[in-house]
Amino acid sequence: MEFGSIEREIYVEAAPELVYDVVSSPEHLREWWPDDIELDPAPGGAGRMTFGRAGDPDAVVVPMTVVDAERPHRFSFRWAYEEGEVASSTNSYLATFEITPSGTGTLLRLTEIGFRERGWEAAVLEERYQQNVVGWAYYLPRLVSYAEGLVSPR
Amino acid sequence: MSTAVDDDLWSAVGDPTRRRMLDLLLADGRGTATTLSRHLPVTRQAIAKHLAVLDRAGLVRSTPAGRERLYEVDEAQLARAVAQLADVGAAWDARLRRIKRIAEAIQRSQAD
């Protein structure tokens, strides 16, 4: 079974404690992710993110459960499982923020794994594919017709 | 939010051998299990199974060619898979940029 991840890193010119609070507290989460959120940002704490206006029929509610909460080092949670289910490695994403002091600021590292325990390894290839998206769209039709003109099918 | 990914597509491209096969098919325009097996360290039978997975996900199309089938990449479906892969990472890139902006703004306001 493949078990891969998305990994990202960003440098933030702010103290680790502050960065921790921005990634974990509901008041800040609301500013950078869902439209609304209820969350107990402690280990085992449950939460719900709302995308769209609460009560609106188009609004999407996404449950989450906090796994690790060690201020200011690490905050991780499972999310995107079905409401009413218990978050586990087979039904959710595990997003982990790792926070380390760096220079006068903080290095924030995000890892996300586990779309039903598979497929995420593919995401590592994402960068390669992403680079190739434009390339393929542009070159592929030319390449194919060029190749067809040159080579007889094997 | 970009969590809605197509399961079949994900598992089809989630395998390194199958991605290598797609690369080979793109480079050559088309191929059979036999021609692909010349470039890959797996058996022709294994290649045939991988091709069946890619076929089910709609990533390749095939036509009969003698006793084999000739495969080519379905560009539209591949573009869709690529877009979904890019989506997940791009969504986090955007979130991280917002986190950075918010944290730095608070830090600056505290320094004042």
Boltz contact constraints between the chains, C-beta under 6 A:
constraints:
  - contact:
      token1: [A, 2]
      token2: [B, 14]
      max_distance: 6.0
  - contact:
      token1: [A, 6]
      token2: [B, 89]
      max_distance: 6.0
  - contact:
      token1: [A, 8]
      token2: [B, 92]
      max_distance: 6.0
  - contact:
      token1: [A, 8]
      token2: [B, 96]
      max_distance: 6.0
  - contact:
      token1: [A, 10]
      token2: [B, 96]
      max_distance: 6.0
  - contact:
      token1: [A, 10]
      token2: [B, 100]
      max_distance: 6.0
  - contact:
      token1: [A, 12]
      token2: [B, 100]
      max_distance: 6.0
  - contact:
      token1: [A, 12]
      token2: [B, 103]
      max_distance: 6.0
  - contact:
      token1: [A, 13]
      token2: [B, 104]
      max_distance: 6.0
  - contact:
      token1: [A, 14]
      token2: [B, 103]
      max_distance: 6.0
  - contact:
      token1: [A, 14]
      token2: [B, 104]
      max_distance: 6.0
  - contact:
      token1: [A, 14]
      token2: [B, 107]
      max_distance: 6.0
  - contact:
      token1: [A, 18]
      token2: [B, 103]
      max_distance: 6.0
  - contact:
      token1: [A, 18]
      token2: [B, 106]
      max_distance: 6.0
  - contact:
      token1: [A, 18]
      token2: [B, 107]
      max_distance: 6.0
  - contact:
      token1: [A, 19]
      token2: [B, 103]
      max_distance: 6.0
  - contact:
      token1: [A, 22]
      token2: [B, 99]
      max_distance: 6.0
  - contact:
      token1: [A, 22]
      token2: [B, 102]
      max_distance: 6.0
  - contact:
      token1: [A, 22]
      token2: [B, 103]
      max_distance: 6.0
  - contact:
      token1: [A, 23]
      token2: [B, 99]
      max_distance: 6.0
  - contact:
      token1: [A, 31]
      token2: [B, 102]
      max_distance: 6.0
  - contact:
      token1: [A, 32]
      token2: [B, 95]
      max_distance: 6.0
  - contact:
      token1: [A, 32]
      token2: [B, 98]
      max_distance: 6.0
  - contact:
      token1: [A, 32]
      token2: [B, 99]
      max_distance: 6.0
  - contact:
      token1: [A, 32]
      token2: [B, 102]
      max_distance: 6.0
  - contact:
      token1: [A, 33]
      token2: [B, 95]
      max_distance: 6.0
  - contact:
      token1: [A, 51]
      token2: [B, 1]
      max_distance: 6.0
  - contact:
      token1: [A, 80]
      token2: [B, 3]
      max_distance: 6.0
  - contact:
      token1: [A, 110]
      token2: [B, 92]
      max_distance: 6.0
  - contact:
      token1: [A, 118]
      token2: [B, 11]
      max_distance: 6.0
  - contact:
      token1: [A, 118]
      token2: [B, 14]
      max_distance: 6.0
  - contact:
      token1: [A, 119]
      token2: [B, 10]
      max_distance: 6.0
  - contact:
      token1: [A, 119]
      token2: [B, 11]
      max_distance: 6.0
  - contact:
      token1: [A, 119]
      token2: [B, 14]
      max_distance: 6.0
  - contact:
      token1: [A, 121]
      token2: [B, 14]
      max_distance: 6.0
  - contact:
      token1: [A, 122]
      token2: [B, 13]
      max_distance: 6.0
  - contact:
      token1: [A, 122]
      token2: [B, 14]
      max_distance: 6.0
  - contact:
      token1: [A, 123]
      token2: [B, 88]
      max_distance: 6.0
  - contact:
      token1: [A, 126]
      token2: [B, 85]
      max_distance: 6.0
  - contact:
      token1: [A, 126]
      token2: [B, 89]
      max_distance: 6.0
  - contact:
      token1: [A, 129]
      token2: [B, 82]
      max_distance: 6.0
  - contact:
      token1: [A, 129]
      token2: [B, 85]
      max_distance: 6.0
  - contact:
      token1: [A, 130]
      token2: [B, 86]
      max_distance: 6.0
  - contact:
      token1: [A, 133]
      token2: [B, 82]
      max_distance: 6.0
  - contact:
      token1: [A, 144]
      token2: [B, 29]
      max_distance: 6.0
  - contact:
      token1: [A, 147]
      token2: [B, 29]
      max_distance: 6.0
  - contact:
      token1: [A, 153]
      token2: [B, 30]
      max_distance: 6.0
  - contact:
      token1: [A, 154]
      token2: [B, 35]
      max_distance: 6.0
